[in-house]
Structure formats: structure tokens, C-alpha cells
Amino acid sequence: MTPLVRIKGVSKFYPRVHHPRERLRAFASLMIGKRSLEGAEVLSDIDLEITRGQSFGIIGENGAGKSTLLKILTGVITPSRGSVEVNARIAALLELGAGFQPEFSGIDNVRMKAALLGISPRQLDQQLDQILAFADIGDYVHEPVKHYSSGMVVRLGFAVVAASDPELLITDEVLAVGDESFQKKCIRWIESFLERGNTLLMVSHSMYIVQKLCRQALWLHEGRARELGDVFPVTQSYLAYHEERSAAEGLQRRSLRGDSGLYRVSEFSLPGDPGEGDRSLAYGQDLEAELVLESPDGQAPVALFGVMRADGTPVYGVASDFDGIEPQRLDDKHFKFRIRFNRLPLLPGSYSIRGHAMDPLGIRLCDTAELRFTVSGESREMGILRLPHTWNSDG
Amino acid sequence: MKLFIDNVFRQLVSRAIRADYLENVTGFAWLILQPLILLAVYAFVFTTIFKARIPDAGSGGFVPYLAVAFWPWTAFSEAVLRSSNTVSANAALIGKVAFPSEMLPLSTVTATFLMNMLGYLAVLLALQLFMGAQIHWLGLIASIPVLVLLYLFASGLGLFVSALQVFIRDVSQILPPLMTFWFFTTPILYSSSILPEQFATLMKFNPMSWFVERLRDFLLLGNYELGYRDLLVPMVTVIIFVAALRFFRRFSAHFEDFL
């Protein structure tokens, strides 16, 4: 089966054209067919193949090149290098209103947009009522678009796109603009669109929407493809990346507070850990942790275990004295604690567990060690952990 | 694909007509009024103050002589000036929707010509009825190909300047004085037969002189004699149009980088 979209080694380079002299120089190098030297490469060497029926989410930070990639796919911009092949009837909704002209009324813009999407005037006449019903903006359609709110522009734009019956729908971060009920309407439409065997390519910052609508994901990072594959692992590592970044920002504050005192952590491990990299466990598996504390004065210290998300959000903490636990004494100075979290309810993602040494009264925090682990698996549940629940379908 | 282009083109033309002419109250009246006022000013200056003598003015004197050339010039110059910034003015469209962007200047030229030709017809009728000019209505048919070629010429220049304007912003500043210069070096207010020899020869290199002179020949004088320039200028016009279209298409891929 030939792919719907195939792009190979696509790069996009923007010459610097702020200053008139730079513009002239860039134009001159175009004239003689050379690449201008100054500028920025916003996409480098992207390969992507999309087959019919796939749904692809493109994620990444601001400025990672997501919108540029979509624009290249829709043919709005020409890549500096590489080839793009598209074998489908595309409808694209890029940014707000995709080419609506503010001076003209909504209905005029619908006609224009319909013409651009290849809807014939006769088809449009038949579908106009349906489009207006979908957009649901009332008499505003006769007002100039410049008087619209951004949500109304998106409503109208999406309504026309929905009517054009595309095979491949390309949307930028547009759903975020509409209100809750319109978002739901769009998501319902996209779901039925996908059920009919069509193909979707979308950019979103909402992992919820990406996981809901997409089966595959591409993570763009600084113009390069960082990860490509099934939606769950890709979005999870993207989220973990963000959590680590915000954790790194918080680290300095924590080290200022410092840990001090007599009682130290001498060993902290997660049994079953192969030793290399992060401990990984499947969603719903047990988590065991082992902590050996050193006590110079021979008194049994208190151990505190804390589980947190990779960005530092606390999830759960428990100390040995809460539960009245006596440690196993290894020698004069060493005490061993072992804890097991049965069927860990944490949702897939990256987490860390900390083992703390506290004084024998459980008042002062003396030392901390931290280990990272990931929970893998596919789940559409949201949040940090799974709350036990039952559904009462029969009231 | 062809249907797609037809639809988009029709939308763009009707949009240009409405935006530029119909949507402001004076728009349509202005279309007739502005050249009429200018025509009246020129007629006053040249017939009353300078007492210009036009040797081959035909029936009706100076005013019809001027008017027959003035309207097509207005259409031409307005079309080129208006189309020059169509690409940069539609940056939002170009950055978001894939479509052949040469339709932007072409639709503006088309809209300008359609509207001005309506005005032209009205003026010719007025000249016949109120100014005592003898319009050769057979010449009207003969001037259709001339006007079509003028449209093609304006389209070619429109494509060229609108593409150039993306890269060199100054184009929109340079163009109006350039068009004024061109206006005065074209035999619109005068006849090239009153020029000294060397200027008359130079004038032959100005394609616009062929357009206005042929329109006068056909409409006012009923002179349908053909010469070598009747072959040369149309050929040059077609070549300019094709070259400008190729220029536009070659650089349209890079518009987005510069807008």
C-alpha cells in the first residue's frame, strides 16, 4: 500500500531577512541559486511516513518546528531540502482561521475557504446550512470576521473543513481555542472521521487530546525527530522530559535547605533492579525498596519513604514510626528497612522514590537518597494514581 | 484541479471588485468620477490654457482624443499599481493555505480591468451622445484584441512587480512616480506626430504608445491599416507575460520566507 504521506530528509532553513540589506542579499543568493548563509534551520532531516487510517500526533515544545512541519505537509511552504509526497485530499486548519480575511463577512470567508478546499459552489449551496449549524455562531456570519472572537473564527473554520470531506485532516493547535462544548463537538467529529478510515495529523500541547485521538506520535525537539512511535511511550517520555526540567529548576532550592545530622543513608536500593538505568515496572506491579541507615550512636533511627512524580510532586510518604516498625539490626551501627507497595497504583510515567534517615524520635530529617523508576504501560486514565472505583450501571 | 482554480479565481476577483469598488459608497461612482475629473482638468489645461493643436484629432476635437486613450491608461496603471502589493497584503493567506499565489495579482488586474472597461464603454457612449464625437463602432470590435493585449501586458507587469515587491519593499514606493513618468512619455495628452524626429523614434520603443495609438485609430479615425508594430508589440506582450509568469512561479516558493 502506498503511503498517504511520505517525507524524506526534509529540512527547512529560513534566511535572515529583518534588515533591507539582508533581504537584498538573501534575494540575490536566490537569484543565482545559492543558499544564503545567515539564517536559522527550524527543521532538520525529518522522515515520516503516514499510511491511510493512521492518526498521528506531533508534540514538542514551542519553537520545535511542529507548525513548520505541518505547513510543509500542506504545501504552504517549500522545504529547503528533502522530498514531500502527498497522495490525498488534504484539508488543513493551521492556526487561527486559516486565511480568513478580517474585512469580509463570515459567509464570504466561508465561500472563499470552500473554494480553496475544492468545494464547488453547487456543493456549497447544499452544505451551507449544515456548515452554519456546525459552527453555530448565529447571525454573526454576516458580520465582518474582524468582529469575531477567536473561538468563533475557529468554529467557522472547522465547520468548513468538516464539510469538505477530506481524506487527511491536518490541524494545528486549534481545538484549544474553542469552548468546552465546541471542543467536544470537534473531538466527536474527528473520532467519527477516523472511524470512517480517514487519516489525522495533529499538533497539540494537550497530551490528553493526543492520547485520545492519536495512535502514533512524533516528538519534535529543536527541529529534529526525537522519538517516533506509539502514542503512549512517546507522550510519556515527553512528559517525563518536562517533569525533569521543572524538577531541575526546583533542585537548587532544596539543596539550600540541606540535610544534616548524625544518621545517614548508607544503602538504598530497589530489589530486582538490574543496576543499569532506571528501574522499570509494569503498571500494577509491586514496588519494593530497601534502605540501610547508619546510626553512629547505635540507636535505631526512623526511616521515611516518599514517592513523588519526576517533577517533584509528592504522591505519598510514610515513616517507620507511623506504623510502629522496628528495623532489622545488621550490626552495631546499621539498620535495615524494607518496604513493599502492593500493586502500586501509580499511572504510567516517571517517578522517584526517596529514602530518608530520621533521628530515633522521628522529628529531624538527617539524610536523603533518591532513586528513579518508571511505570510502563498503556492507560488512558489521567492524573498520578489510580483510585479504586466501581461503576454502578444499574443505578 | 482546473475547477478548483476557476472557483478560487472567481472568488478572488469578486472579492477584489467588492473590496475596491462596491463596498464603499463612493466606490463605484468614484470609478467613473475620478478619471472624469482628471479628464476635465487636462482638457481645460490643454484646450483653454495651452490651446494645444492636435493635427489628427478626428471629429470632436481634443476631449474625445484624450478620453479614448486616457481610460485604457487608467486601467493599465491602476492594475499594475494595485497588483504590486497583492502578495505582501495577503501574507496571511499565503502562510496558511496552499494555492497558486499568482492568482492574487492576476485577480486584481482582472477586477481592475473589468471595472474600468465598464467605465470605458460608458465614456465612449457619452462621447458619442454629448461631445459630438464619431465613434467607429466597427473599431470597437477591432479594439477588443488591443484591450485584451493591454490586459495581458498589465498582468505580466503585475506578476513581475508583485513578486519583486516581496523581496524588495521599495518597489511600492518607486512604482507610482515611475507610472507618472510613463504617463507623460506616452502620447496620451499629445500626439506623437508633433514630436521631434529623434523622440518619435524613441517613442516606438514604448509599447504603451502602440496601445493608445491603435485605440485612437480604431475608435476615432476608423483607420485599420496594419504595420510591422501590429505584429511586434503583441509578440513582445506575450513574451513579457510568459516571462513574468515564470519569474513569479520561480520565486513564489520562497515568498513565505520573506513575508
Interface residues (C-beta under 8 A of the other chain):
Chain A: Y14 P15 V17 P20 R23 L24 A26 F27 L30 K71 T74 G75 V76 I77 T78 A92 L94 E95 A98 G99 Q101 E103 F104 D108 R111 M112 A115 L116 G118 S120 P121
Chain B: L3 F4 N7 V8 R10 Q11 L12 R15 A19 A92 L93 I94 G95 K96 V97 A98 F99 F167 I168 R169 D170 F251 A253 H254 E256 D257 F258
